[in-house]
């Protein structure tokens, strides 16, 4: 069992409490904040976002591998979004049974029919990985998913390094404290948004953050807003209801919301079915997609991030289609793929069903949903598949090999939770940004990372869902 927490702290509970108290204060000072769950709309009641007491050891080689492949993933997502034939073929079985993905796809088709109004494309992505522990003790980097929509926690992860440096110093680990990397995804994400705003070409137009009605995670978003204001780029926070009631397009398809021209729509809401409670909400999404505003993501990039596309990309020969003259890039991307299997109707899908039912603990069943808390594990896989195995409904899911990371001991600091040492598992996210204007790529960068850690006793993850906590990698 590896340890994120030093032996001398494990053996000294009073020292652990002292360090935890200091860590919480430093987190509050650094602005690692969330609104309190009981009062998510109150601007006066906040607490620290949950985080680990100590940073988690991560092998330097796999960490650098994840950073190095990110610009290739940016390019891949962008190429997929420009390939309507690929998207239609990849999603054909899914949109037939998954109403939400089907609705998104119909908007995509309408935009293709009308012609895209805006040639500027902005992508803010996060590719998530776990380290699969091999029998020889080495770890291999395996991708869980790529988030092309509302890739969050770039703001809070910009503040966690200082907390862990302070705790390591107080624990007498000065050399280790110097191995905590600087990390500022918020600045990189804002830099890409700023470039898209600049290319739009109107100083009066705003960057509109499309947000939820109730937003505990507002501070994560605020960091990106403040980075934009530093550049004198105005921002506004609006909800779907605001767009429904006060949104319009002029004859040039410029988007106005409450009388204000919008240069960039940055979606931090709209990735789950419950985000669209009425037809008016869907009409608002279509209006934004039809507009001259730069969308992050636009509808085709949203679809490029679906689980079904992820599974299709893992099939032999598919990556080569997008990188025909770059075998090294194909190799770099494919090296991060876990096993991914289709559940489409036919012999291959039947084989996947049989494989999952025979050994459910070796797999994860994934629906086409984002936001954490949606995946299916263990015996529940059997329950779901037994119910849909003879039906086209099974094509709403994909099957993926379960990744087996090595557990690490750490202490998860949560509001009102007891102070205790847990066996933990971590997930590494890497932020990537790109801006394209027509056929010209203006920006393509890796801009930072996010480490999330959870108890090994739970299957699901996600900081926003409250299961995982913020962390920092300690490179080995």
C-alpha positions, 0 to 999 in steps of 0.5 A, a space after each residue: 500500500 503506497 502512502 500519500 500521508 507520512 508515517 510520522 503523521 499516521 502515528 501522531 493523531 494530534 499532529 494530523 489534527 493540527 495539520 488538518 486545521 491549518 490546511 483548512 485555513 489555507 484552503 479558505 485563504 487561497 479561495 478553494 471554496 464552494 457554497 454550502 449545500 444546504 444554501 447553494 444560492 447564498 453568497 454569504 455562506 461558503 466552506 472549503 471545497 473538499 481536498 486531501 490533506 497530503 498530495 498523492 504520489 504520481 509517477 512522473 513518466 505517466 504524468 508527462 505522458 498525459 500532458 504530452 498527448 493532450 494537444 493531439 486529443 484537442 486536434 482529434 476532437 476538433 477533427 471529429 466535430 468537422 466530420 458529419 459523416 463520421 458523427 452520423 455513422 458513429 451515433 446512428 444506433 445511439 440516437 435511435 434509442 437515447 432521446 437526449 443524444 437524439 435531440 442534440 443530433 437533430 440540432 446538429 443536423 439543422 445547423 449543417 442544413 442551414 450552414 454554420 454562422 460562425 467559423 471560429 471554434 473554441 474548445 475547452 476540454 479535459 481528458 481524464 485518466 486513471 493509472 492501471 496497475 500492472 502485475 509487474 508493479 508498473 502503472 499505465 495511463 488509461 483514459 476514462 473519458 474526454 470532457 468537451 462540455 463544461 470541463 470544470 475545476 480549472 479554477 479551484 485546481 489552480 489554488 491547491 498547490 499552495 495548500 499542499 506545499 504548506 502542509 508538506 513544509 509543516 510536516 518536515 517535507 521541504 524537498 517534497 514541497 518543492 516537487 509540487 508543480 505550479 498549476 494554473 488551468 484557469 489562466 489557460 482556459 481564459 486565454 483561449 476564451 479571450 482569443 475567441 472573443 478577440 477574433 469575434 471582433 466587437 469590444 462591446 460584446 460579452 462572454 456569456 457564462 450559461 450557468 445553472 439556477 443553483 450553483 455551488 461551484 460558482 467560485 471555480 467559474 469566477 476564477 475564469 471570469 476574473 482572468 477575463 476581466 483582467 483583460 478588460 473582457 466583459 462577462 455576464 452570467 445568464 441562465 437558460 431562462 434568461 436566454 428563453 425570455 430575453 434572447 434574440 438574433 438580429 438579421 446578421 444572426 448576432 445573439 443578444 441577451 437582455 439587449 447585450 451582444 454576446 461574442 462567446 457562449 461558454 456553456 457551464 450548463 446544458 449537458 444533462 437531460 434535466 437541464 432542458 425542462 421545457 421545449 423553450 429550453 431546447 429552442 434557446 439551445 437551437 437559437 444559440 447554435 444558429 447564432 454568430 456567437 462563438 459556442 464553447 462547445 458548439 453542438 458538433 463538439 458536444 457530440 464528439 465528446 459522447 461515450 459512443 464516439 469514444 468507443 468507436 474511436 477505439 476500433 481498429 483503423 479509426 484513429 488512422 482516418 483522422 491522422 493518416 500521415 501521423 502514425 506516432 500520434 495514433 500510437 500516442 493516443 491509442 496507448 491511453 485507450 482502455 478496452 472499449 466494446 460496442 453493445 450494438 445489435 449483432 454478433 459483436 454486441 452479443 459477444 460484449 453482453 455475454 462477456 459483461 454478464 460472465 465477469 461484471 466486476 471487470 467492466 464499467 457500463 456507461 450511458 451517454 451522460 456527463 456530470 458524474 454518478 451515471 456509470 454502472 458497476 458490478 452486479 448492477 451491470 447484470 441487472 441492467 443488461 439482463 433487462 435490455 440484452 435482447 433490445 435495441 435499448 442496450 445501444 444507449 450504453 457502451 462497455 469499458 474495461 474497469 481500470 485498477 489503480 493502486 490504492 494510496 493512503 490519505 486523509 480526505 478533508 470534508 466539512 463536518 466529516 471525521 478526520 480519518 485515514 482512508 485507502 484512496 484512488 485518484 483520477 488525473 485530468 488534463 486541460 486542453 484548449 484550442 481555437 480554430 478560425 476557418 481552417 487555421 488553428 490559432 491556438 492548441 495548448 495543454 494548460 494544466 491538470 486536475 487531480 481528484 481523489 476518492 475513497 477506494 470503497 466507492 465506485 463513482 467519482 466527481 468533485 461536483 457530485 461530492 464523491 471526489 476531493 481536490 488533490 495535487 500530484 507529487 511527482 515521483 
